[in-house]
């Protein structure tokens, strides 16, 4: 049996001498490159230079050391007759152990004075090649990329009388592959920043934009922050302003929602997002005169387009939650929609395009700092999505479930009459849940969300929250609310807050009450319990959807109190029968779906 050979070529020389000494004492022939061989030799340990087997000197200032068939043939040769014959024909000895770690690329680029040339010189070529070759052939070769493994390996080598177990070689190979993957990721990330970042001047861009720098992460102290793709082109661009981290979470989730709404229903769609859940979402159903007043667009000079109607409905579902929203439109933004947006407090918008007139209006918002994103409508994300939580990577198949009328065919109640408008509303409510933090329940009416309960641990709390929002939304249609005598000059946001306090029946005291009363030419009388009840009784035909099953019938009873006539939820609860009975009690049409839609 020939003497086993170990090739050592390391940048990090921690524990190197003790390891080399242990290998030598175990009868291993040592080969080394450059500084690695020099350090071992200076410690009095016999070692040959790589050039002794390649018969070629190091060259190009050290850029070429181990890139030679005598090295890689010895590493990659399998224990099969044809490979052994090839080695014999070329007088190449098999290499059993490869010890290698890499130039410190990440620490180099972290230096504030690092130049592009500095970074380039720290890109390890030979080392990565050694690691990948040895790891590929781990059926025979042991590859050590981490100095902390030296001690364990020596012990295993001695116990194995000149070899280690296949499982140990497999463990070492995986670590080597992880090292090279991380190394390549750092290099591509650096060059993405140097050559493909949106903030670069045109003359420095090497091709498509793949990266955009963000001001900070979820909070101002979380720096640096960025958004990027590793393949192709970043599918959106900023026409005005610059997005933040949460802006992009809202923008991308809301875009997915409106895109699917238009695909499912054939209407243009709009969404108003806050903190990665919709405050409202709607499709372009025309507004009647009362709705125009409720949504504050009755004075708009431009004719209301279907897209403008969709955004008016989405924004008007819950004006308090929509304050400072991020907007998504499924179709190119037109002038009427831009006019509505220009009057609202909003952080930004994402759409597949903008008419010149619309872009001119939006570009003036926030003194030119309003975030206007344009997304490629043909973009399709990868099937597998990855996220990291507390340092742990998690992967799953993207939620590509399609929501359509077919989902609601399994009607389990006595009343099975599901009109076309109710189907539209169920699709709107259910699609909104797909992009709402769970647990969630949504109420929809006339193509729009009118109440959404998001992120609650209890299902009934979702139902109550969404129902309360729907109740307040409906109270905003009350004739007395529409006729509130605001003073001239009161801002839209102030009106929205004042109306919310009025319909919510909040008990105000002291300066808060004085401030509220100061908004009116004449202080309005509170809505009585009788007025509220009489108006609430007029709301019927609401659709309600849940992202998971109803565990108890209290959800059904609560939904009915907010005008719900059409209900959808997955089956699977031990109380399904009781929930269906509750629906029958109220004459509700209840569709059991087969689709849970948790979103986190």
N, C-alpha and C positions, 0 to 999 in steps of 0.2 A: 504493500500500500504506500503511495507516494506521500511525502510530507505535506500536510495541509498548509495553505498559503492564506495570509491575511493581508489585505490592502488597506492602509490607513491614510486618509487624506481629510484632515479636519481643520476648521477655523477655530472652533471652541476647543481649547486644549485642556479643559478641566479633566482631571483623573486620567489623563493620557498616559503618563509615565508608568503609573501602577498597572494600568491595563496592558500596556505593551510588555512590561516585565512579566506579568502573569501569562500572557500568550507565549512569550519566548520560553518560559519555564515549562509550559505545557507541550513544547515541541513544535510550535507553529512557526513557520518561516514568515518573516515580516517584510513587506514592501511598503514604501512610503513616498509621498510626493513632497517636493519643496520643503517648506518650513516644518511640516510634520516629521519628515525623516530626519531633518537637522536636529530637532529638539530631542527626539528619541535617541539618536546617535550620541548627542552630547551627554545624555544620561548613562552612557556606557552600555546600551542595549544594542545588540547587532541588528541592523536593518539595511536592506538594499533599497536603492532608488528605483522608482518606476522606470526610469530611463534604461536601467539594466536589462529589463525585459522588452521594452519597446525599441531599444537601440536608436531612440530619437530623443534629443534634448527637449527640456521645456522651452517654449518659444512664445513670441508675441507678448513679452512682459509677464509671463505666467498665465496668459489666457488659455494656452493649450498645454496640458500636463498629462492627463490620463485618457484623452480621446484617441484611442488606438485599438486596433483589433487584438493585439496581444493582451490588452486589459479586458476589453469587453467580451472578447471571445472566451477568455478564461472565466468570466463571471456568468455569461449567458448559456454556456454549454450545459446541456442536460445529461443525465446519466443514462444515455442511450448509445448504442454502438455507432450510429452514423455521426453523432456529435463528437464522440471520443476519437473516431478516425479523423475527423476534420482537425481536431486539436493536434493529434499526432503528426499529421501531414504538415502543419504549420509550426510545429515545435512550440506549441503554446501549452502552458501548464494551467490546470483548473484552479480557480480561486474559490476558497470555501467561506471566507469571512470578509465582508466589506464594512469598514468603519469610516463614517463620513458625516459631517454636518456642514452647514452652508454659510456663505458670507452673510454678514448681518445687514441685509437689505432694509428691513423695517426700522432698525435703530438709526441707520444712515439717513433715510428720508425724513426721520423725525427731527433731525437737527435743523435749526432755523436757517443756517447758512448753506444747506445742501443744494448743490447745483445739479442740473440734469446730467452733466458729465460724471459727477460724483455718484449719482444713483446708478448710472449705466455700469460703472466699474464694479459695483457691488452686486451685479446680477451673476449669480453662480451658474456656470454652464456644465463644467465637468462634474461638479459635485451632485447636481440634480440628476445627471445622466447615470452616475454610479449608483445612486440610491434607487432610481427607477429600474435599472438593469438588475441589481441584486434583489430588489423586492419582487420583481417579476419572476425571478428564478428561485423563489424562496423554498421550493421543493428540495433544493440542494444547498442553497447559499443562505448564510445568516447575515443580515444587514443591521448594523447598529448606528442609529442616527441620534441617539440621546445618551450623553455620558453617564446618566444615572442608571443605565442598564448594564454598564460594564461589569460591575461586581457580580450581579446575578448571572450574567452570561458566563463568566469565568468558572463559577461554581458548577453551572450546568454542563459546561464543556468538559470539565474534569470528571464529573460524575458520569457523563456519557462516553468517557474514554475517547474523546476526539470528535464528538458530535453533540448536537442538542436535539430535543424532541421536535417533531413536526409542528406541534402546537406552539412551541416557543418561537420557532422560525416564523410561523404565521403571525404571531403577535408583533414581532419585530418588523415584519414586512408591512403590516397595517400602519404601524407608527411611521414608517418611512414614507408611505404613500400619503399619509395625512400631512407630513411635513412638507412634501413637495407641493401638495395641493394648496396648503396655506401660503407657501412661498410664492407660487404662481398667482394666487389671488391678490397678494400684496403688490406684486409687480404690475399686474393688469390694472389694479386700482390706482396705482401711481400714474401710469401712463394714460389712463382714462381722464385723470385730472389734468394732465399736461397737454393732451391732444384732442379730447372730446367733451370738454366741459362747456356748458352754456355761457359761462362768464368770460370765455376767451375771446380776444379779438379775432376777426375773420382770418387774418393772415396766419394765426397759430392753430386754427382748427385743421385737423388732418382728415376729417371726413364727417360722418354723421355725429350729432350730439347724443351722447349716452349718459350724461350726468348733469345734475343741477345742484349747486350748493344751496343749502337752506340757512336761514338766519340762525336758527338754533333748533333743538329738538322739541319735545313736548313742553319744556320749560326753558326760560332764558339761560339757566346755568348749564344746560345740557348741550355743550358744544364740543367738537364740531358736529355738523349734521349735513346729510346729503341724500339725494335720491338718484338712483342710477339703474341701468339695465346692463346685463353682461353680454347680451346678444342684440344685434340689430340697433335700432334707433330709439331714443326716448320718445314715447308716443304722444307726448304733449309738449307745448312750448308756451312760454309766458309772453304775451303780446304787450302787457302792461304790468307793472308791479312785480313782486316776487313772492312766491308762496312760502308759508311756513310748514313745519312738519305736520301739525294738526290740519292745516289747510289742505294738504295733499291727501291725508287720510279721508277727510270729508269729500274732497273733489273726486277721488278715484272710486270710492264707494257710491257716491251719489250718481256719478256718470254711469256706473254699471246698472244702477237701478233704473234711471230714465231710459237708457238704451233698451233694457229688457221690457220696460213698459210699452215703449213704442212698437217693439217687435211683436209683443203679445197682443196689443189692442189696435194697432194701426193709427193711433192718435199721437200727435206730438206730446211730450211729457216734460214735466219740470219737478225738481225736488229742492227743498230747503233743508240743509243739513247743519247740525250743530253737534260737535263732539262725537262724531262717527255714528250718529243715528239721525234719521229724518225727523225734523219737526213737522214737515208736511211734504206731501207728494201728490201729484195730480196729472191727469191727462186733459187734453184741450177740449173739454165740453164747454159750449157757449154759456156765458153768464146772463142771467136775467137781470132786470133793473134793480131788484132788491139786492142781489148778490154783488152787483157793481158797487152799491153803496157800502155793503158790509166789508168788501175787500178794498175799499178806498180808491176805486179806479173809475168812478162815475164821472169825474171831471177830466179824464184823459182826452186830449185833443185827437190823438191818433186813433183810428178804428182798432178795436181789440181783435187781434189775430188769435187763432187757436192756441198758439204758443204763449201769447200774452195771457190768455185766459188760464192756461195751465199754471203759469207762475203765480198769477193772482190768487188762484185757489191754494196752491202749495204754501205760499207765504201767509195766506189768511187762515190756514188751519189752526195755527197757534202762534199768533203774532208775538207774544212774549218770548217764546222759545226761539223764534226765528230772528230775533234781534241779533245782528252781527253774524248772519248765516253765511254759508257757502252754498252757492246756487249751481245746479246742474240743469242743462237743457239738452233734450235729445235731438234737436234740430238747430240749424244756424240761427243765432239771435237776430231778431228783426228790431226795427225802430220802436214799435209799440212796447215790446218786452223790455228793451233797454230803458225806455222812459219810466216804466214802473220801477225798475231796479234803481234808477238814478235817484229816486225819492226815498229809498229805504236805506237803513243802516245795515251794511253787508260787508263781509270781508273779501269776497271774490266770487268768481263764476268760472265754470268750465262748460264748453260747448264745442260742437264740431266745426263751427265757423261763425262769422259775424258779418252782417252787411256793413258796408262802409259807414252808413249813417249811425248804425247801432254802436260800432266801435268808437266812433267820434264822441258819442254821448258817454260811453263807459270810460274812455280814456281820460275824461275830465273829472271823474269821481275821485274823491280823496286827494285832490291836488295832483292827479296823475299817478298816484301810488296804488290805486285799486287793482287787485290781482285779477287779470284776465288771462285765462288759460284756454288754449285751443288744442283739442285732442283729435287724433287720427281716428275717425269712426270705424276704420277697418281693423284696428288693432285688436288682437286676441291674446289674452294672457296665457301662460303655460298651463298645462293640465295639472301639474303638481305645484303647490304653493308651500313656501317655507317661511317660518318665523322663528325668532329666537326669544326665549323667555328665561331670564336669570342664567344666561350662558348656555342654555340647553336648546338645541335645534329641534324643531318639530316640523313634520311634513304631513300633508294630507292632499288628497285629490280636491281640486277646487270645486266649490259648490256650483255645478253647472246644471242643476235641476231646472227644468223649464216649467214655468207657471202658465197655465192656459185654462180655458173653460173645461177641458176634459178632466181636470183635477177634481172637479166638484160634481161628478156624475153620481157618486154613491150617496144618495139622499136617504137618510135613515129615519126620517120623521114621517108622520102621516101627511103633512102638507109637503107636497113635492113640486109646487109651482115656483120655478126659478126664472123670473123675467130676464130679458137681455141686459137691462141696466143693472140688475142685481149681480149678474155674472161679471160685468165690467168692474163693479165695485169690489167684488170678492177678489178678482185678479189684482186690482190696485192694492187692496189691504194686504193680501198674501205676499205680493212682491215686495211691498214695503218692509214686511217682517223679515224677509230674506236678508235685508241689509240693516236691521235694527239690532242693537245689543240685547241679548236675551236675559231673562225671559221677556217676551213681548206679546202684546195684543193690540190690534189696530181696528179702528172703526172707519168706514168709508161711506161716502154718500155723493151721488152725482159725479162720479169719476175722481173723487178727491178724498184723501185722508182728512178726517175731521177730529180725530183723537187718537193718540198713540201712547201706550204705556210701555216704556222701555227700561230694560236693565233692572227689573225687580226680581228678587229671589222668590217671591210668592206669586203664583198665577193670579189669584184673586186681586192682589194689589195692582197687577198690570191691568186687569179688567176694570177695576175701579178708577185707576188713574186715567186710562183712556176714555172711560165713560164720563168722568168728570170734565175732561177736556172737551169731549163732544157736547156735553150739556152747555158748557160756557160758550162754545162756538155757536150753538143754536140760539142761545140767549142774545148773542150779538145781532141776530135777525129781528129781535123784538122791536116793534115800532117806536117805543119810547127810547130805546138805545140809539136807533137810527136818527132820532130827533134831538139827541143831547145838545144843549145850547153852548157849545164851546165858544170861548172868546176868540176874536180874530187874532191870528198870529200864533196860536198854539201849534206846536210842532207835531208831526205825525207820530213820533215815538211817545210823546207826552199823551196824545190822544189814546194811543193803544194801551198805555199803562192805566190811564184813567178809566177807560172802558172795562179793562180787566178787573180793576178794583170794584167797579159798579156792578158788573154781572156776577162777580164772585161773592158779593155781599160782605166784603171785608168791613170790619168795625174799625174805623179810624179815629185817632185821638190826637189832641195837641197840634203840633206843627205839621204833622203829616196830613191831618184832616184839613187844616187851614190851606196847605199847599194844594191839596186836591180841589177844594172848593174854589180856589183862586183861578182855576182853569175855565170856569163857567161864567157866562153872563148872568145866569140864574141857577142857583144850586138845585140840582134835580132831586126829587123825592125818590127814596129807595124803592126798588121793586118789591112788592109785597109777596108773601108766600103764595097767595092765590094767583097773582099775575104770573109768577114763575111756573106754577103747576099747570095753569091753563095753556101757557105757551109750550111747555115741555110736551104736553099731550098731543100737540100738532105735529111733532116729529115722528115719522114712521118710515119704514122701508130702508133703514140703515143696514149695512153689511158689516159683519164683524168676523175677524179671522185671528187665530191663535197660532203661535209658532210651535206649540206642542199640545198634547191633549189636555182637556179640562179635568182636573182631578176630582172636582166636586161640582154639583149642580148650582152652587151659589154664583158661579161665573155666568151661567145662562140667565138666571133671574136678574143679576145686575145688568147684564147687557140689554135685556128687554127694557129696563127702565130708561135707557137712553135711545129708545126708538129702534132697536135692532129687530129686524124681521128675518134676516138671512145670516146664517152662522156657518163657519167652517173651522174644523180643527182635525188633527190626526186622531185616529182611534188608538186604543191601547190602555186606557184607564180601567181599573176594576170598577169604576163608577160610570162607565159609558152608558149603561142602561138607565141610570138615574138622570144623567144629563140629557139623554134623548127624551125621557119622560117630562123633564122640565121644559124642554123645547116644545113638546106637544101641548103642554099645558097653556103655553102662550101662543100657539099657532105659528111658531117659528119654523122655517125651513132650515134643516141642519144637515150639512154635507160632511161626511167623514172622509178625510183624505188619507193618503198613505205616505205623506211627506212631512217629516219633522224639519224645522228650519232654524235651528239654533245658530246664532252668529256671535262670535267673540273675536 
